[in-house]
Structure formats: C-alpha cells, structure tokens
Amino acid sequence: MPDRPAAVGVMGRLYPWTEGAEMNQSQALCDVTELRWGRTGLYVPVRARIKVALPHELKLTQPGIYEMEGNLFLPPSPQNPGQFDSAEYALRSGWVAVVKADSAVLKKAEWWSPNFHLLLWAESSRQWISQALARGIEDREEDMAVLLAMALGASDAAGEEIEDAFRDSGTLHIFAVSGLHVVMLAAVVAFVLRWLGLGKGRAVVWLIAIVFGYAYITGWRPSAARAAFMITLVLAAPWWNRRSSVQNSLGAAVLILLAYDSHQLFLPGFQLSFGVLWAIALLTPSLLAVLRPWTELDPFLPPAIASRWQHLSADCRQWLASLVCVSLAAWIGSLPLMLGHFQTVTPVGLLANLFLVPISGISIGVSCASLVCAAVGAGGLQMLVNCVNAFLAWLMVFLASWFSSLPLAHFTLDLRFETVPPPVELRVFHLSAGGAANHLRAGDSQWLLDTGNVRAWRGVLRPFLRHQGINQLKGIILSHGDMAHVGAADLAYRLGKPRLFTSVHEPWQFDPPFASLQQLATKVPVDSVAWHRYQAEDRIEIQGGDAMPVHAEVLYPLLQDDAEKADDRGLVIKLHVGKMRVLWLADAGFITEKKLVERGADLTCDVVVRGQHSADFSGLTEILVHAKPRVLISSNDSRFPEESLPSRLRDYCASHQIHLFDLEIAGSVQLSFTDSGAELKAFRNGQMAFIGSSASQ
C-alpha cells in the first residue's frame, strides 16, 4: 500500500543508523527475521532490511533481537520531475521500507555483534575527532562546520548555502571526504611512523589499518574506500615483488567494491570517484608532455651548473603544470557524469581548483597535526593549530563563494532532446506542508508563480530548473506573504534578477522584519522597475508579439481588501494563454472567494488551479459554478483535515464531468498549450486529459 501505512509487528536485529558519516540516534537499521501484519495474529518468517524510527525513550546501546509495534511505510516516490527518488535510493542502499515504532522491546540480547560494536566505535571516534578539531574555535561555527565536513563528511552541519558555493564553483569534492583526504592522511601517518622509528613492515601494517579505519569512520564512501584499497595495493606490491600501476590498482578497487556491493555501480558518487581518477591517470601524462618544454630547465643549460634559483623555478613550474593538468583531466573526466546526473557545467572549476585544492591539502595536513596534538596532550599548540585551520576554512568558503558568483561560473543544459516543444507550458508542482509553486514557460521566457519555501526550492524547484536547463528567470509572481508560498523568493531572485510582481498589499506593513517579502524588500526596491505591485483590473504582460500571446489579468485584491490574514488579501489572477484561460486562486479563502463572486468578476475559465486554505473555510462550489472550468487542479494533504481537498469539490467535479487532478495522488501536473487546446499530464500516476480551445473562444 504505497500511499498509506500498514500496522505491523516486527522481530529483528537492530543496528545504529548512520547516514554517510553521521549517526542518528533516533533511527536504526533492522534485519527483519519475522513479521506480523496487523495488530494481532501470528508472526511469519521474513527476510528484509528496513529503516526504523525508534520510540523517543529508547536508546540503542545493546545489540540483540527486538520486537517492535508500529506502522510500516514505503519510501515516497518522487512527485515532481528532477526530484530525489527516495524509493530508488532506499533500494540501492539495501532497505525497502520504514517502520515508525510505537514500542520496541529487547527480546534476546546478543553479546557477539561485531557490526554493532564497530558502528558504535566509529561514532565515538567521530566524536573525539570533532572535539579535537573544534577545540579553541567553538565560537566560529561556520568554519568549524567546514572543517568537520572535510574531515568526516558531516556536510549537513555547514548548511546548504556553503555546500551550494562549493558545488557551483566545481569544488564540491573538496567539501567532502574524498581520496585526496585519505592520501593526505596516509602521508602524514607515514611521516609520523618513520619519525617513531617503526620498521618498514610494521609501518605498512599500521598504515593500512589506519587508512581503512578512517574510511570506515567517515562512512565508507566510494572515494575513501577506493583510496584505501589503492593505497593498500601500492604498499603491498613489494611483498609480491610487483610494481604498482595506477590503472591496475584502480581496476582492482572497482572489482573489490562491486563484489561487496554491486549497487554502488549506480551511485553518482561511485561513478564520479572512479571516472575522475581514471581520467587523471589516462590524460595527465599526455597533458604534461605538452607542457614539458616549459617546465624543464633550458636544454642547453647543463643541470650541474644551473643555479639554485633556476632549479627552484623549474620545480615551481613543474608543480604548477602538474596542478593544472590534473585539474583539467579531472574536469574532463567529470564533465559527462556531471551532465548526465546533474545537467550542470562548471567552467570556473578549472580555475577554482588551482587555488582550493592546495589550500584544502594544507588544511587536511593541519587537521592531522591537530589530532596528533590532541593525542599527545599538547592542548595549547592544538588550539593554535585549530585557529590556523579555521582561517583556511574561511578562506576556502570565501574563494568558493567568489568563484561561484562569477559570470558563467556554472550553468545547466537542457539535455532532454525533445521534439518541438509546445508554445507555452505550465507546471503545477506538488509541495508538502501547504506549499505551492508553479513554473510557466512562454516561448523562451521562464516565469515562476510562487516559489515554495526554502526546503521546497532545494528539493523540488531547483532540481526541476536544473533538469530543464533553466539558468535565468524573467519574472516571478508572488501571491501572498505565506512562507510556504514565497519563502524561497530570495533564492529564486538570484536566477538572473527577474522582475517581481505582487499584490498592492505586499510586503504587508505589519509583517515582522524577518518575513520573506520584508527581507526581499531590503534588497529589491518596491514599486520600482524590479518590483511591481498590482490590484484588480491590472494586467501583467508575459508574452506578446508573433508568439502565442500570454498575459495575466488581476482579479483580486483591491486596495481596500487589506485583510489581516495573508491568504485573504492574496493575488488572484486569470492567465490568458492564446484562447485558453487558467484561473489561479493560490490559497484564496472564504473572504476572497465571496468577494470575487459578489463583485461579479469574470471567473470563466478552462482550468482552475487552487490551494487549500489551512486556516479558513474555503473551496466554495460557487467559484466553480461561476468559473465553469473543465479541469480542477488542487492541492491536498489527507494527513490533516484542514489541508484536505473538500469532499464537496470532489462531488461537484464528479457530477459536472470536470477532470479533477488531486496533486497528492497525481503528483505535479504539466499543461501544454497549443492553438488547438491544452493537454494535461500528471507526473506520478500518468493521469491525462485534453481540452479543446473552442469553449473558451
């Protein structure tokens, strides 16, 4: 039952839940041994792996077999194009469902559980490393978060703004644990072991153990695991009287990791890790050969009589050439994968990596020095080292942000290779928590009607725009100051600084300074060329000329409609797309709907797009009586009565043969407009409808 939970009883072994390198103590991974459907009945043997949301009072410290009662869910499938597919990710990760446990009781303790204890050991190690790297810089939270992301892969702590800066500058590999980190750690450990005087054989054993331990502590990421195996092959090669080869070692690491888990082959991180390193191994020698005349000493100058300065200059040129060639080879190797997975190109990465890679290498070395200081009890020196590292973290964030802000630093491409697209398209997104957003493409111009909140922007709208190859918006129409509708307006405005269109009442004068539109007003002047405010009977031009004409007719509000609730003073427009009409109600409530009917506004349309007012009686059938639509597209959240689509609207649609697109069931809906009419198609369940243009003429 993909759309509703099932009551179950579960028997199985619980393990601590780790996502990458971060442990979540409120969740666990369960190897199911028995399952009971319903609250009563018999258990039947079942083999499966599921994710468990633990009861609040349970702290998972004892391995064993637990009995749990709760509700079982399937991971949600994507509701919008380009959205992260939780269901596929879960299957690739080896678990198939989620159980929200109301109770969990230990039925049989197990003292021998190596995996359980290794996970706890990894968490305690991460805590020690985190405390060591943070000592003395606790007040510099942003810098500390960047250092923890680099050292442990704990990227969530740094925030999405910083992560976006590294991604858009083509240096995201620096912001996460990668093979570079493992190699740097191996180099530092090798130096310390030599300084301690360990023999070569014992040093190799210790080095291999530490490298694999670090890869496990940081979540056994493909890049870290690959580096650990390759370092092991290089170090162990002399034991069998063999010379190491980068490409052979890389191939061996691929086979070992895929033998352990073949699903990794389909993960972008695995493909990028191995693809980029293979490109470096394959292309770098040829690129260096081209630059060799520039990097070497004058061929007519015997090296024996060259000065120290000439040798130093040649070494510096060799180092710079190696850095440039490796960066170029890595960029070439990552380009097809970045296009295939993210439709993104980052030309600035070629330049940004020349600065950020050396700085990140120094930072990794400094982090290792901090851990050595913590291990030997040199607290004062450790705090000094951490302050230096915090400066390096600040410098990396500054450079990543600056590079990502350069013109054409990054852009997306539309790689769908479709036939001739329709003249105009409207996409109504499905957003949770009462949010709403729509995308309108009229010819080559891109518009948004509401933006959703920040979470919806990052999880739904931005991936969609990237999937469509959209780098710039022309206009944004914002219905009202509801965070779920306009919370991401500032982020959307960064895509080319489009024109803004709101009602005459926005930003609302009584809203607090931290409200979304109030914040936006500090950056964009209201009632300017960039920000236009409208009331009923005004018109917003979207597309004219020889193309299919598109404009928005404002139906509400008037200047006197200054209701206290944002939903009751929100913008209501009718989109005129050729001969078709779309009534966009946003979250219009009882007051808005009544005034529209009483004032005799021309509501006649082909399609109604509405959201459910969460704090008012809304969804009057009078609106549909006056609008006479052939299609109704409505938000719906059946979990909450106040967000549910009213049954009276369902009944009216059924009795009047109106196509109903319930966004909760249908997912996002695409409307494709042509001269003959509009075709509607739902993303999730494939529901379709076609309405001709004759009725609107």
C-alpha positions in Angstrom: 0.0 0.0 0.0 2.3 2.8 -1.2 0.0 5.7 -0.1 -0.9 4.6 3.3 0.7 3.0 6.3 0.1 -0.6 7.5 0.1 -1.7 11.1 2.8 -4.3 11.7 4.7 -6.2 14.4 8.4 -6.7 13.6 11.0 -9.0 15.1 14.6 -8.4 14.1 18.2 -7.2 14.9 18.7 -3.5 15.3 21.9 -1.6 14.4 22.7 2.1 14.8 21.7 4.2 11.9 24.4 6.1 10.0 23.9 8.3 7.0 27.3 8.7 5.5 29.4 9.6 8.5 26.6 10.9 10.7 24.8 8.8 13.3 21.1 9.5 14.0 20.2 8.0 17.4 16.5 8.3 16.8 16.7 5.8 14.0 18.0 2.3 13.4 18.5 -0.3 10.7 16.7 -3.6 11.3 17.4 -7.0 9.8 13.9 -8.5 9.9 13.5 -12.1 10.9 9.8 -12.2 11.5 6.8 -10.0 10.5 3.2 -9.8 11.6 0.6 -7.9 9.5 -1.9 -6.1 11.7 -2.0 -5.6 15.5 -2.8 -9.2 16.2 -2.0 -12.5 14.6 0.9 -14.8 14.0 4.5 -13.9 13.0 5.7 -15.4 9.8 9.4 -15.7 8.8 10.5 -12.8 6.6 14.0 -11.7 5.4 14.2 -8.0 4.7 16.1 -4.9 5.9 14.1 -1.8 7.0 14.7 1.6 8.5 13.1 2.1 11.9 12.1 5.4 13.6 12.7 4.5 17.3 10.4 5.4 20.2 11.7 8.6 21.9 12.5 6.8 25.1 14.7 4.1 23.5 18.5 4.5 23.4 20.0 1.8 21.2 23.1 0.6 23.2 22.5 -3.2 23.4 22.7 -5.5 20.3 20.1 -8.2 20.0 16.7 -9.1 18.7 13.9 -6.6 19.3 10.2 -6.8 19.0 8.5 -3.6 17.6 5.0 -2.5 17.1 4.2 0.4 14.7 3.2 1.5 11.2 5.1 0.5 8.1 5.5 2.9 5.2 7.1 2.6 1.8 9.6 5.3 0.9 7.8 8.0 -1.1 8.2 8.1 -4.9 9.1 11.5 -6.5 6.1 13.7 -7.1 7.9 16.2 -9.4 10.4 15.9 -12.3 14.1 16.0 -11.2 13.1 15.3 -7.6 15.2 13.0 -5.5 13.9 9.4 -5.7 13.8 8.2 -2.1 12.4 4.8 -3.1 15.2 4.0 -5.5 17.8 5.3 -3.1 16.4 3.1 -0.4 16.6 0.0 -2.6 20.1 0.9 -3.7 21.1 1.3 0.0 19.7 -2.1 0.8 16.5 -1.3 2.8 12.9 -1.5 1.5 10.6 0.2 3.9 10.3 2.4 7.1 8.6 1.5 10.3 7.6 4.2 12.8 7.8 2.2 16.0 5.4 3.0 18.9 7.3 0.5 21.1 10.4 -1.6 21.0 11.4 -4.3 23.5 14.6 -6.2 23.6 13.6 -9.9 23.4 17.1 -11.5 23.2 20.4 -9.9 24.0 23.4 -10.8 21.8 26.9 -10.1 23.1 28.7 -11.1 19.8 27.7 -8.5 17.3 30.9 -7.1 15.6 29.0 -4.8 13.2 27.0 -3.2 16.0 30.1 -2.5 18.1 32.1 -1.3 15.1 29.4 1.3 14.4 29.5 2.5 18.0 33.3 2.6 17.8 33.1 4.7 14.6 30.7 7.1 16.3 32.9 7.5 19.4 35.9 8.1 17.1 33.9 10.7 15.1 33.0 12.4 18.4 36.7 12.5 19.5 37.8 13.9 16.1 35.1 16.5 16.2 36.0 17.7 19.7 39.7 17.8 18.8 39.2 19.8 15.6 36.7 22.2 17.3 38.8 23.0 20.4 39.5 26.7 20.6 37.3 27.7 17.7 33.9 26.8 19.2 32.6 30.4 18.5 33.4 30.1 14.8 30.6 27.7 14.0 30.7 28.1 10.2 34.5 27.5 9.9 34.2 24.6 12.3 31.4 23.0 10.2 33.5 23.3 7.1 36.4 21.5 8.8 34.2 18.7 10.0 32.7 18.3 6.6 36.2 17.9 5.1 37.5 15.7 7.8 34.4 13.5 8.5 31.9 14.1 5.7 29.5 15.8 8.1 28.3 18.2 5.4 24.9 18.9 7.0 26.4 20.9 9.7 27.9 23.5 7.3 24.5 24.3 5.8 23.2 24.3 2.2 24.4 27.8 1.4 28.1 26.8 1.8 27.5 23.5 0.1 26.0 25.3 -2.9 29.0 27.6 -3.1 31.4 24.6 -3.4 29.1 22.8 -5.8 28.6 25.9 -8.1 32.4 26.6 -8.1 33.1 23.0 -9.2 35.0 22.2 -6.0 32.4 20.1 -4.1 34.9 17.2 -3.9 36.9 19.4 -1.5 33.9 19.9 0.7 33.5 16.2 1.4 35.7 13.2 2.3 37.5 12.1 -0.9 40.5 10.1 -2.0 42.6 13.3 -1.5 41.8 13.2 2.2 42.8 9.6 2.5 46.1 10.1 0.6 46.9 13.2 2.8 46.2 11.2 5.9 48.4 8.3 4.7 51.2 10.7 4.0 51.0 12.3 7.5 50.8 8.9 9.2 53.7 7.6 7.2 55.8 10.6 8.3 54.9 10.0 12.0 55.6 6.3 11.8 59.0 6.9 10.2 59.7 9.5 12.9 58.8 6.9 15.6 61.3 4.5 14.1 59.0 1.7 13.1 60.3 -0.8 10.7 59.0 -0.8 7.2 57.0 -4.0 7.5 55.2 -2.9 10.7 54.7 0.6 9.4 52.9 -0.7 6.4 50.6 -2.8 8.5 49.8 0.2 10.8 49.3 2.5 7.8 46.9 0.1 6.1 44.9 -0.3 9.3 44.7 3.4 9.9 43.6 4.1 6.3 40.9 1.5 6.4 39.8 2.7 9.8 39.5 6.3 8.6 37.5 5.2 5.5 35.1 3.3 7.8 34.8 6.1 10.3 33.8 8.5 7.5 31.0 6.3 6.3 32.8 4.0 3.8 32.2 6.5 0.9 33.2 5.2 -2.5 36.1 7.7 -2.9 37.5 6.9 0.5 37.1 3.1 0.1 38.7 3.3 -3.3 41.7 5.3 -2.0 42.1 2.8 0.9 42.2 -0.2 -1.4 44.5 1.5 -3.9 46.9 2.6 -1.1 46.9 -1.0 0.2 47.7 -2.4 -3.3 50.6 0.1 -3.7 52.1 -0.6 -0.3 51.6 -4.4 -0.5 53.0 -4.7 -4.1 56.7 -5.1 -3.0 55.7 -8.1 -0.8 55.0 -10.0 -4.0 57.8 -8.3 -5.9 55.4 -6.3 -8.1 55.4 -2.8 -9.3 52.2 -0.8 -8.7 50.1 0.5 -11.6 47.5 3.3 -11.1 45.1 1.9 -13.6 45.5 -1.7 -12.5 45.1 -0.7 -8.9 42.0 1.3 -9.8 40.5 -1.7 -11.7 41.2 -4.0 -8.7 39.5 -1.5 -6.3 36.4 -1.4 -8.6 36.1 -5.2 -8.6 36.5 -5.4 -4.9 33.9 -2.8 -4.1 31.4 -4.1 -6.6 31.9 -7.6 -5.3 31.0 -6.2 -1.8 28.0 -4.2 -3.1 27.1 -4.2 -6.8 24.5 -1.4 -6.2 27.3 1.1 -5.9 27.8 1.0 -9.6 24.6 3.0 -10.0 25.5 5.7 -7.4 26.8 9.1 -8.8 29.5 9.2 -6.1 30.9 5.9 -7.1 30.9 6.8 -10.8 32.5 10.2 -10.2 35.2 8.8 -7.9 36.4 6.2 -10.3 35.7 8.1 -13.5 37.6 11.1 -12.5 40.6 9.2 -11.2 40.7 7.1 -14.3 40.7 10.3 -16.4 43.5 11.7 -14.3 45.6 8.6 -14.8 44.9 8.4 -18.5 45.1 12.1 -19.6 47.6 13.7 -17.2 50.8 12.2 -18.7 49.8 13.4 -22.2 48.9 16.9 -20.9 52.2 17.1 -19.0 54.1 16.1 -22.1 52.7 19.1 -24.0 54.0 21.4 -21.2 57.3 19.7 -20.7 59.4 22.3 -22.7 58.1 25.0 -20.3 58.6 23.0 -17.1 62.2 21.8 -17.7 65.5 23.6 -17.5 66.9 25.1 -20.6 68.1 22.1 -22.7 71.3 24.0 -23.5 72.0 24.5 -19.8 73.7 21.5 -18.0 71.8 20.8 -14.8 75.1 20.6 -12.9 75.9 24.3 -13.5 72.3 25.6 -13.1 71.8 27.9 -10.1 69.7 27.1 -7.1 67.2 29.7 -8.3 66.9 28.1 -11.7 66.3 24.7 -10.1 63.7 26.2 -7.8 62.0 27.9 -10.7 61.8 24.7 -12.7 60.4 22.8 -9.7 57.7 25.5 -9.2 56.8 25.4 -12.9 56.6 21.5 -12.7 54.3 21.8 -9.7 52.1 24.3 -11.3 51.9 22.3 -14.5 51.0 19.2 -12.6 48.3 21.0 -10.8 46.8 22.5 -14.0 47.0 19.2 -15.9 45.4 17.2 -13.0 42.6 19.8 -12.7 42.0 19.8 -16.4 42.0 16.0 -16.6 39.6 15.7 -13.6 37.3 18.3 -15.1 37.2 16.4 -18.5 36.6 13.1 -16.7 33.7 14.5 -14.5 32.0 16.5 -17.3 30.0 13.7 -18.9 28.9 12.4 -15.5 28.0 15.9 -14.2 26.0 16.4 -17.4 24.3 13.0 -17.1 23.4 13.2 -13.5 23.0 17.0 -12.8 22.8 18.7 -16.2 25.5 21.0 -14.9 28.7 22.5 -16.3 31.1 24.4 -14.1 33.8 26.0 -16.3 35.0 28.0 -13.3 36.1 24.8 -11.6 39.2 24.7 -13.8 40.4 27.9 -12.2 38.9 27.4 -8.7 40.6 24.1 -8.2 44.0 25.6 -8.8 43.5 27.6 -5.6 41.2 25.5 -3.5 43.0 22.1 -3.9 46.3 23.3 -2.5 44.6 25.1 0.4 42.5 22.0 1.2 45.6 19.8 1.1 47.2 22.2 3.7 44.0 22.2 5.7 44.0 18.4 5.8 47.6 18.3 7.0 46.8 20.9 9.7 43.8 18.8 10.8 46.1 15.8 11.2 48.5 17.9 13.2 45.6 18.9 15.4 44.7 15.3 16.1 48.4 14.5 16.9 48.4 17.3 19.4 45.2 16.0 20.9 46.7 12.5 21.2 49.8 13.7 23.0 48.0 16.2 25.2 49.5 19.4 23.7 46.4 21.5 24.3 47.9 25.0 23.8 49.5 24.0 20.5 46.3 22.3 19.4 44.2 25.4 19.8 46.8 27.4 17.8 46.7 24.8 15.0 42.9 24.9 15.0 42.9 28.7 14.7 45.1 28.4 11.6 42.8 25.7 10.2 39.7 27.9 10.9 41.3 30.7 8.8 42.0 28.2 6.0 38.3 27.1 6.2 37.2 30.7 6.0 39.5 31.3 3.0 38.1 28.3 1.2 34.5 29.4 1.7 35.3 32.9 0.6 37.0 31.7 -2.6 34.3 29.1 -3.4 31.6 31.8 -3.0 33.6 34.3 -5.1 34.3 31.9 -7.9 30.7 30.7 -8.0 29.5 34.3 -8.3 31.5 35.0 -11.5 29.6 35.3 -14.8 29.0 31.9 -16.4 30.7 30.2 -13.5 28.1 27.5 -13.7 25.1 26.8 -15.8 22.8 23.9 -16.7 21.9 22.4 -20.0 18.6 21.0 -21.3 19.5 17.5 -22.4 16.1 16.1 -22.9 16.4 16.2 -26.7 12.6 16.5 -27.2 10.8 17.3 -30.4 9.5 20.8 -30.9 8.0 21.8 -27.5 4.6 23.4 -27.3 4.4 27.2 -27.4 3.5 27.5 -23.7 3.8 25.2 -20.8 2.6 25.5 -17.2 3.8 23.1 -14.5 1.9 22.9 -11.2 4.2 21.4 -8.6 3.2 19.2 -5.7 4.7 20.5 -2.5 4.1 19.3 1.1 3.1 21.3 4.2 0.6 23.6 2.3 3.3 24.9 -0.1 2.7 25.9 -3.7 4.8 26.8 -6.7 4.2 26.8 -10.5 6.5 27.2 -13.5 5.4 28.9 -16.6 7.4 28.8 -19.9 6.2 31.1 -22.6 8.4 30.7 -25.6 11.9 31.2 -24.3 11.0 33.2 -21.2 10.7 31.5 -17.8 8.4 32.5 -15.0 7.5 31.3 -11.5 4.1 31.7 -9.9 5.1 31.4 -6.2 8.4 29.7 -5.1 7.5 27.5 -2.2 9.7 27.6 0.9 13.5 27.1 1.1 13.2 23.3 1.5 10.8 23.0 -1.5 13.2 25.2 -3.5 16.2 23.0 -2.8 14.3 19.7 -3.1 11.9 20.4 -5.9 12.1 23.6 -7.8 15.9 23.9 -8.2 16.3 20.3 -9.3 13.5 20.9 -11.8 15.0 24.0 -13.2 18.4 22.3 -13.4 16.7 19.3 -15.2 15.2 21.7 -17.7 18.4 23.6 -18.3 17.0 26.9 -16.9 19.6 29.3 -15.7 17.6 32.6 -15.7 14.1 33.6 -14.8 12.3 36.6 -16.4 9.6 37.1 -13.8 8.2 35.9 -10.5 4.5 36.4 -9.5 4.1 36.1 -5.7 0.6 35.5 -4.5 0.9 36.5 -0.8 3.3 36.5 2.1 2.9 32.9 3.2 6.3 31.3 3.9 5.1 28.1 2.2 4.5 30.1 -1.0 7.2 32.7 -1.1 9.8 31.6 1.5 12.3 30.9 -1.3 11.7 34.2 -3.2 15.2 35.4 -2.4 16.8 32.3 -3.7 14.7 32.4 -6.9 15.6 36.1 -7.4 19.2 35.1 -7.7 18.5 33.4 -11.0 19.0 36.4 -13.2 17.3 39.0 -11.0 13.9 38.6 -12.6 11.1 41.2 -12.2 8.8 40.7 -9.2 5.0 41.0 -9.2 2.9 41.1 -6.0 -0.4 42.5 -4.9 -0.7 46.1 -3.8 -0.6 44.9 -0.2 2.7 43.1 -0.3 5.0 43.4 1.5 2.5 43.7 4.3 3.3 46.6 6.5 2.6 44.7 9.8 4.8 41.7 8.9 7.9 41.3 11.1 11.3 42.2 9.6 12.3 38.6 9.2 9.3 37.8 6.9 10.3 36.6 3.5 8.9 39.6 1.5 10.2 42.1 4.0 13.6 40.6 3.7 13.4 40.7 -0.1 12.3 44.4 0.1 15.7 45.2 1.7 17.4 44.0 -1.5 14.9 45.0 -4.2 13.2 48.4 -4.1 9.4 48.1 -4.0 7.4 50.0 -6.7 10.4 50.1 -9.0 11.4 48.7 -12.3 12.3 45.5 -10.5 9.2 45.2 -8.2 5.7 45.9 -9.5 2.5 45.9 -7.3 -0.9 45.3 -8.8 -4.6 45.3 -7.9 -7.8 44.2 -9.6 -8.2 45.1 -13.2 -4.5 45.5 -13.8 -2.7 43.4 -16.4 0.7 41.7 -16.3 2.2 41.2 -19.8 4.1 37.9 -20.1 4.5 37.3 -23.9 3.4 39.2 -26.9 4.5 39.6 -30.5 4.0 36.9 -33.1 4.2 34.1 -30.5 1.2 32.7 -28.6 0.1 35.7 -26.5 0.2 35.3 -22.8 -0.9 37.8 -20.1 -2.2 37.7 -16.6 -5.4 39.5 -15.6 -5.5 40.5 -12.0 -8.9 39.8 -10.4 -8.1 40.4 -6.7 -7.4 42.3 -4.4 -8.5 45.9 -4.5 -6.7 48.5 -2.4 -9.4 48.2 0.3 -9.0 44.4 0.6 -6.5 44.7 3.4 -7.5 41.6 5.4 -5.3 40.6 8.3 -4.7 37.1 7.0 -2.3 36.9 4.1 -4.5 34.3 2.4 -7.4 36.7 2.3 -5.5 39.5 0.6 -3.6 37.3 -1.8 -3.2 37.8 -5.5 -5.8 36.1 -7.7 -5.1 36.1 -11.5 -6.5 34.7 -14.7 -3.9 33.6 -17.2 -4.8 34.2 -20.8 -2.8 31.7 -22.9 -3.9 32.1 -26.5 -7.6 31.2 -26.4 -7.3 29.3 -23.1 -8.0 30.6 -19.6 -6.4 29.4 -16.3 -7.8 30.8 -13.0 -5.0 30.8 -10.4 -6.6 31.1 -7.0 -3.5 30.4 -4.8 -4.8 29.9 -1.3 -7.9 32.0 -1.6 -10.0 31.7 1.5 -13.7 32.3 2.3 -13.4 36.1 2.2 -11.6 36.2 -1.1 -13.9 33.7 -2.8 -17.1 35.5 -1.6 -15.8 38.9 -2.8 -14.9 37.5 -6.2 -18.5 36.2 -6.6 -20.2 39.2 -5.2 -18.3 41.7 -7.3 -19.2 39.8 -10.4 -15.6 39.2 -11.5 -15.3 37.3 -14.8 -14.2 33.9 -13.5 -14.9 32.0 -16.6 -12.0 29.7 -17.4 -10.9 26.3 -18.7 -8.7 25.3 -15.8 -8.8 26.2 -12.1 -5.6 25.9 -10.0 -6.2 26.2 -6.3 -4.5 25.5 -2.9 -6.3 24.5 0.2 -6.6 27.3 2.8 -5.3 25.8 6.0 -6.9 28.3 8.4 -10.2 29.1 6.9 -13.3 27.6 5.3 -12.5 27.6 1.6 -13.3 25.7 -1.6 -16.7 27.1 -2.2 -18.6 25.4 -5.0 -19.9 28.9 -6.0 -16.5 29.6 -7.5 -16.8 26.5 -9.8 -20.4 27.5 -10.7 -19.2 30.9 -11.9 -15.9 29.7 -13.4 -17.4 26.7 -15.3 -14.0 25.0 -15.6 -13.3 21.7 -17.4 -10.3 20.9 -15.2 -9.7 21.4 -11.5 -6.1 21.1 -10.1 -6.0 21.2 -6.4 -3.5 20.6 -3.5 -4.4 18.0 -1.0 -2.8 16.7 2.2 -5.0 13.9 3.5 -3.0 13.6 6.7 -4.5 16.9 8.1 -8.2 17.7 7.8 -7.6 21.4 7.4 -5.3 20.7 4.4 -7.6 18.1 2.7 -9.4 18.6 -0.5 -13.1 19.2 0.5 -15.4 16.4 -0.5 -17.9 18.9 -1.8 -15.4 19.8 -4.6 -14.9 16.2 -5.4 -18.6 15.6 -5.6 -19.1 18.7 -7.8 -16.4 17.6 -10.2 -17.8 14.1 -10.5 -21.4 15.4 -11.1 -20.4 18.0 -13.6 -17.8 15.9 -15.5 -14.9 18.1 -14.5 -11.5 16.5 -14.7 -10.0 16.5 -11.1 -6.2 16.4 -10.7 -5.5 15.7 -7.0 -1.8 16.7 -6.6 -1.4 14.3 -3.7 -2.3 11.4 -6.0 -1.3 12.7 -9.4 1.9 14.5 -8.4 2.8 17.6 -10.4 0.7 18.4 -13.4 2.0 19.7 -16.7 -0.2 21.7 -19.0 0.9 22.0 -22.6 -0.8 24.7 -24.6 -1.2 24.8 -28.4 -3.6 26.5 -30.8 -6.0 23.6 -30.6 -6.2 23.4 -26.8 -4.3 22.2 -23.8 -3.0 18.7 -22.9 -2.6 17.9 -19.2 -0.5 15.1 -17.8 0.2 14.0 -14.2 3.8 13.1 -13.3 3.1 10.4 -10.7 0.1 8.4 -11.8 0.1 9.3 -15.5 -3.5 10.8 -15.5 -4.2 12.7 -18.7 -6.8 15.0 -20.2 -7.2 17.1 -23.2 -9.4 20.2 -23.5 -10.0 21.9 -26.8 -9.9 25.7 -27.1 -13.4 26.1 -28.7 -15.2 26.5 -25.4 -13.1 29.4 -24.4 -13.5 31.5 -27.5 
